[in-house]
Amino acid sequence: MAPWHECAQQKAPTLTNFHDFKLHEAIARALAEQKYLTPTPIQAQAIPAVMSGRDVIGIAQTGTGKTAAFALPILHRLAMMPRPAPQKNCRVLVLSPTRELSAQILQSFRACGRHLRLKSALAIGGVSMGGQVRALLGGVDILVATPGRLLDLVRANALRLHSVECLVLDEADRMLDMGFIHDIRAIVAKLPATRQTLMFSATMPRVITELATQMLRDPVKVAVAPPATTASRVDQRIVRADRATKLGALIDILRGEPIERALIFTRTKHGADKVARGLSRAGIAAQAIHGNKSQGQRERALGAFRKGESKTLVATDIAARGIDVEGVSHVINYDLPNVPETYVHRIGRTARAGAEGVAISLCDAEEAAYLRDIEKLIRMSIPMIDRRGGQRQSGLAPMHRGAARPPGTGSPQGRHDKPGKKGRARRPNGLSRSPAAAAERQQRWAAHSKGV
């Protein structure tokens, strides 16, 4: 039997119809049933490269169809080379940073491979390992997992990795942001040296480039948009609001905007719960989703949001890559992220699949440097509006080089907020709430707004 990397021929990158890829008949039938006819740009370029057996680095904005870009050719190759996976093994391993994203990836594999006799399994935290151990006992063709739970299964001798033919790292930059780099290295060390490796990401920071150099062999790079660009159909706005008035500003926005579904991002888990409670007290139904919630709580909150039973969902960044819900009309940054790439990932939850969306960020004086870094990354100035979404004010000028920067923005090592001595999240600015400090922050904001 031919090796994994020799089973398909390179296709031209200009294909405009799924029929042109000559996918296995069972896959083509599933695509037709789902009314999928025209591939997205990332799919048109990545699918031929993956089918040819090359290692691939795929860079594209969220919501552009990256999952199908690797799922379809992988399913094709499994269909063309049918063989049972050994016990406690998998043929394809897909790693993703969050439980929600992992579940969505597996759902895509199963939907597109519904007419294929393939075994697949999900390995994520937050639930008992017992069912996952039983699912892996006889071997599976496709395993989608979060890195931590995967290593738990390996250490429990419930999973072996010596039969992996293809490794996929989805949302690789986010996995590194979340501290999975050591887990990923430990997993890769257990994989066969001869394998196909696919890495997909929305941004391409230096650390991803270094990881790709170590893990991939002569990869094909596929990029359908410049790294760290924001969706062109997203109407981005800034609302000036002090920390004490942010909740009121958020309530005004939610009541004044024509919102179908609103996804609100906070920096901390405690902040997400606090915002959700504040909105509920104001008569706006809202639920929070973050890492401290059980898997059942997360699934119920996300299910209610997806069904439209709750139009407002408050989340931390752990959910930024795992929420794929149609009809998210607004993304609201209650807290600006201190890592500028995170802004791109957050607002990518709206304007998906060609739709239009709105991204509104509440920004206080202490977050001015975060805003400056975001505007530098996306190469545009975001206009300011009043708190009720009315008349636009002048855009924010870039902060002068001598201006103070909040802690955590000076270097990659210091970008993440760290817990204080008692485990409580520190305020990103480290400043007190005294009147004098508030006056100083107002002066800094005024100087930033004027561009002095």
Secondary structure, 3 states (H helix, E strand, C coil): CCCHHHCCCCCCCCCCCHHHHCCCHHHHHHHHHCCCCCCCHHHHHHHHHHHCCCCEEEECCCCCCHHHHHHHHHHHHHHHCCCCCCCCCEEEEEECCCHHHHHHHHHHHHHHCCCCCCCEEEECCCCCCHHHHHHHHCCEEEEEECHHHHHHHHHCCCCCCCCCCEEEEECHHHHHHCCCHHHHHHHHHCCCCCCEEEEEECCCCHHHHHHHHHHCCCCEEEECCCCCCCCCCEEEEEEECCHHHHHHHHHHHHHHCCCCCEEEECCCHHHHHHHHHHHHHCCCCCEEECCCCCHHHHHHHHHHHHHCCCCEEEECHHHCCCCCCCCCCEEEECCCCCCHHHHHHHHCCCCHHHCCEEEEEEECHHHHHHHHHHHHHHCCCCCEECCCCCCEECCCCCCCCCCCCCCCCCCHHHCCCCECCCCCECCCCCCCCCHHHHHHHHHHHHHHHHCC
